[in-house]
Amino acid sequence: MDCLFCNIAAGKIASRKIYEDEELFAFHDINPQSPVHFLVIPKKHIANLMECNAEDASLLGKMLDCAQRLAVQQGLGERGCRFVINCKSDGLQTIDHLHIHVLGGRKLKWPPG
């Protein structure tokens, strides 16, 4: 499989990494939509949230925990931020690999679009 995010997590494509462990990888978005914009991805290839099952529950929890901790480390703890998981074409998912966007550093608008 030739997945962009799998290649980033494997170090085959350069990124501005902010976190890595055995299961997760986090890096700054190459097209930031806010002053702080990073992604948290599982190293395990899962195309989207709809493909997750009960066996993935602990991984999903770990992704959310990681996203929250990194948001605080990136200075978003006091004023807050947005955590986004886009899913499939109608949800505007552009890379078929599960990921959480973390956006902050400015007042965000709702609805987003």
N, C-alpha and C positions, 0 to 999 in steps of 0.2 A: 504494500500500500504506500502511495506517495502522498502523505498528509503533511501539510505545511507545519502544523503545530507539533506533530510527532517529530519532525525533523528539527524544529527549534528546541524541543525538550531533549533531544539526543545530542545537541551541540553541533549538528550539521549545518545549521543556519544561524548566523549571529543574531543575538538579541541583547537587550539591556536587562539582564536578569536581576531580579531583586530577591528571589527565594528559590530554593530547590531542596527537596528531600527525596526519599525513595519512591514516593507516589505522586508528588505534585511538583509543578514548575510555575513560577510567576515571573512576569516580565512586563516592561512598559510597552504600551500600544505604539505602533509605528505611525499611527494617524490619530493623535490624541484629540478627544472632543471636549476636554476640560484640562485645567492646569495639572491635575493629577489624573492619570488614566492608565491603569494596568490591568492585566489579565491573569487569572489563576486557572490553570488547566491540569487535568489528571495526565500522568504519563501513559496510563492505559488508554488506548484509543476507544472512545465512546463517541459516536457521531453527534448525538444530541441528547437532551434530557429525556425525550420520549423513549429512548432505547435503554434507559436505566431500569433496573429491577431491584428487588429487595436485597440482593447480594451487594448492590452498589450503595446501600444506605450509609454505611460507615464512611465510604470514600466521599460521598456528597457532604456529609457532616464535616469531614476534615477540610474539604474545599471551602465551605462557609467559614469555618473557624480560622483558616489561613487567611482568607480574604479580609475578615474583620481585624485580625492582628496586624496584617500588613497595612491596612487603612490607617490604623492608629500610628504605626511606625512612619507612615508617609505624611503625617500631620493632619489627618482628617478626623481624629477622635473627638475633638471639641465641637466642631460645627457640623459634622456629619458628611454623608456621601450617598451615592446611589450604587446598589449592587444589582446587576442586570444579567439575566441569562436569556439570550435570544434563542429561539427554537424553530428550525426549519424555515422554509421560504416566506411564509406569511408572518413569521416572527422576526424576519430580517436577519437570520443567521447567514453569514457569508462564508465562514469556514466550517466545514463539517467535522468538527471536533469540539466536544463539550467545553465550554469556558465561561467563566464569570468575569464580566467587566466590572471594575471598580472605578467610579468617576467622582471627582470632587475638586475642591479648591476654589469653587465659585458657586453662587446660587444657581441651581438647576431649575429648569422650567417643567411644568406638567400641563398637558400631556406632552410627551417627548416628540411625537410626530405621527 
